[in-house]
Amino acid sequence: MNTLSTSLPGGTRPLGDLTVTRFGYGAMQLAGPGVMGPPADRDGALAVLREVVELGITHIDTADAYGPRVTNQLIREALHPYPESLHIVTKVGATRDQQGGWPPARKPDDLRRAVHENLETLSLEVLDLVNLRLGNAQGPQPEPIAEAFEALVELQRQGLIRHLGVSNATADQVAEAQAIAPIACVQNMYNLAYRADDALIDRLAEEGVAYVPFFPLGGFSPLQSSALSAVAARLDATPMSVALAWLLRRSPNILLIPGTSSVAHLRENAAGAGLTLTGEDLAELDEIGHQRG
């Protein structure tokens, strides 16, 4: 088994006092349709997780709300006892309803319960990093976060959490969290077309804070996807490969967590993210964001 593989695109970087591969894995797609219930192919899901470790990936992103509890149970079944080099990042702050919605659960009691459920489901004594999920399905919302974040800080003081982060957050909420306690990462929607966090990414890079984009291909209009496809065709690569490679080039503090329920796609993503982009390629890809803006 590889550990801290430097053959993966982007090599490794710090995440707090942890070291992770910049190419990670997001486990959300391992749950059933709508991120609810068990996967159609349980053995296939377990095989993907084992391949993650075999490839040398040391950063898995998950949440007990996925399923709910499904992805964490799969991670434990596939990988426990965990390799020392593997770091599992989870999220709290939302739960699931019977309609598949994501109602907020950010009261201190909700967060304490969620942290303990993650510990139990993953069979861990301490969580490497917990992100506080803010906002809603429409994106970040301007609201105070101190009560919720302070509840996680208290759990960190108790030794249940190593590092803290925020997800689906505005730049002001990131600053509010940082005024309370250090954060190791911000996890927000960001991709070639959706570039709202450009200034935030640059600030976090200067501060040594990781930025983890989710839905790296989400939000493209037909025109924008055509531009991406044109670059991909010229490079004889997939659009996903180009989009992931662009993210790695965008800033050294960006960590990738593309998700898939297929071993073949996992390998394809890992290889494709190492694609070499020329100055011409980068100029065309940057224009996608300008068109969106």
N, C-alpha and C positions, 0 to 999 in steps of 0.2 A: 504494500500500500504506500502511495505517495503521502508525504506530509509537508505542508507549507510549500506546495509545488510552485516553483518559479517558472515552470513551463506553461502554466495557465496565463491567459492574456492579462497584462497589467502587473503581474507579480503579486507582491504582498504589500500591506500598509498597516499602520497602527489603527486600532479601534479602541480608544482609551488606552489601557495598558495591555490589551490583547493584540495579537498579530493575526490578520486574516488575509486570505486571498481576495484580491479586488474582484475577481469573478466568483460570485457566490451563487446561491440557489434559493429561490422563493417557493415555499411548499404549498401555497394556496391552492394551486390547481390539482393537488392530490385528492381533495375532497370531491364529493359528488357535484352534480349540476347546481349552479347557483351557490357554490361553496357550502352546500348543505348535504349531510348524509355521507355514507361511505362511498368509496370509489367503485366504479363498475368493475375494475380489474385490480383487486387488492394485491395480488402477487406482483403485478406490473408496477404498482405504486411502491412497493417495498424494494423492487429491483432498481427503480430510479434512485431512491435514497442511498442504496448501497453503492450504486455507480457514482453518486456524488462524492462519496468518500474515496472510492477507488481512483477517481480523477485527481484527487488531491485538494478538492474544494474544502475550505475550512470555515465557511460562513453560511449557515442555513437560517433563513428568515421564516418565522411561523407566527401563529397566534392561536390561543385556545378557542377563539370564536370561529375558526375555520372548521366547519363540520356541523355543530361545534365539537371540539375536542378530537375530531377525527385525525387531522394532520399530526397533532402532537402524539397521539397514540401510535400512528404509523411510524413516526420518527423513533419513538422508544422501541417499538418492536423490531425495526430494521437495524438500529445502530447502538442500542444500549447493551453493554457498557460503552460509553462514548470514547473515541480516541481522544487523547489529551489535547491534540491540536485543533479539535473541532469546537467551534463556538456557535451556540444557538441563540438567536435574537428573537424575542417575542414582543407582542403588543398587547396592551390592555386599554380599556376606555370605551369599548363597544361590546355589545352582546348580540344575540340573534333572537328574532321572534319567529313565530310559526309561519309567517308569510315570507320568510327569507330576508327580512329587513335587518338593518344594523342600528338599532336604537342605542343612544349613548348610555354608558354606565360609568360615570366619572365621579360619583360620590366616593369619599374616602372608604366607606365600607365595601362598595363595589370593587374598588381597586385592590383592597387588601384580599378580598375573596378571589379575585382574578389571579393575583400573583400566587396565592397558595394553590389554586387549581392548576396553573401552569407548572409549578414545582411538582405537584403530584402526578400529573399526566405525563410529564417528561421524565419523571423519576430522577429529579435533581434536588440537591440540597441548597443550591444557589443558582440564580439565573444570571447568565453572562451580561445581558443587556436587555432592558425593558423600555420599549417606546410607549409614550403616552399618546394614544390616538385621539386627535381633536377633530373639530368640525363635523361634517356629515358627508353623505354620499355625493353632494354637490361640490365638495371641496372645503378648504379652510373657512372658518367663520370667526369674525372678530369678537372674542369673548374672553373674560379673565380665566386664567388657568392656575392661579396660585394654590387654591385649596387642593386641587387634584394633584399637582406636581409635588407639593409639600408632603402629601400622603405617600408618594413613592419615595421621596427622599427619606422619610422615616423608616420605610422598609429597607432602604439601602443601609441606613445606620444600624439596623438590626442584623445586617449580614445576609439578607435574602436576595439582594441584587448587587451586582458589581458596578454596572454602569447604567446611566439613564440617557434617554433620547426622547425626541418628540416626532410625531408623524401627523401629516395633514395639517401643518401649522403655518400661520402667517409669520412674516419676518418679525413683527412685534411680539408674537407669542414666543418665538425662539429667544428673543432678547429677554423677555420676562422670565423664561425658564432659566436662562443663564445667570440672571441676577439672583436666583434662588440657590442654584447648585450647578456645578459643571455638567455639561452634556457631552456625550461622545459622538452623537450622530443626529442628523435630521433626515427623516424619510418622507419625501413629498412626491407628488406627481410632477414629472419633468421628462421631456423628450425633445426630439428634433423640432417638433411643431409647437410644443407648449413650453415656452421659455420664460415664464413669469419669475422664476427663481434665479435668473442669471446673476443679479447683484448679490443675492444671499449666498449662492455657491462660492463666489469669489471671496466674500467676507469670511465664510467658514474655512475656506482653504488657508487663508492667512492665519487663522486661529488654530489650525490643526484639527478641526472637527470634520468628521466624515459626512458626506452627503450621499444618500441612498435613494435613487429615483425608482418609483414604481410605475408600472404600466409603460415601459419604455417605447411601445409602439402605439399607445392609445391616443386618440384625438386627431388622427389625420383625416383631412378632407380628401376627396378623390384627386384634386389637383396636387395636393402635397404628397399623397402616396405615389402619384405618377412620377414626381420628381425623385423621390426616394428609389422607386423601382428603376428609373433610368440609370442612376448611379450604380445600383446593384447589378443591372444587366451588363453594364460596361465592365464591371469587375468580376463578372461571372460568380456572383455571390447572392445570397438571399437578402431581402430587405431587412430581416431581423439582424443578420450579421453586420450589415452596414450601420444600422441604428445603434447596436451595442458597441461597435468599434468607435463610432463617433462619440458616444458617452465617455468611453475610456480616455479619448483624446481631449475631451472638453475640459477636464480638470483632474489633477492627481488625487484629489480627495473623494472622487466619485467611486462608490462601490456598486457593483451590479448584482441584482438578485432576480434574473429572469426565471420564470417558472415554466414547467412542462410536466406532463404525466407520461412522457415517452423517453426511454433511454436513448433512442436514436436522435431525438431532437435535443436532448441534453448535450450529447456529444457534438452535434452540429453547432449549437450555440457556443459551446466552449471553444471550438475551433474557429468559428466565424468571428468571434469577438476579437481575435488576433489579427484580423484583416488590416493590411497596410493601406492607409488613405493618403492620397497625394494632396498637394495644395489645391489643385483644381477640384478634387472630390470634396474637400472640406468647404471650399467656397460655395459650391452648388448646394451642399447640405445646409450650410448656415443660412442660405437664402430662404429655405423652407420656413425657418422661424421668423424671418423678416416678413414673409408673405402673411403668416398667421397674425403677427403683430399689427 
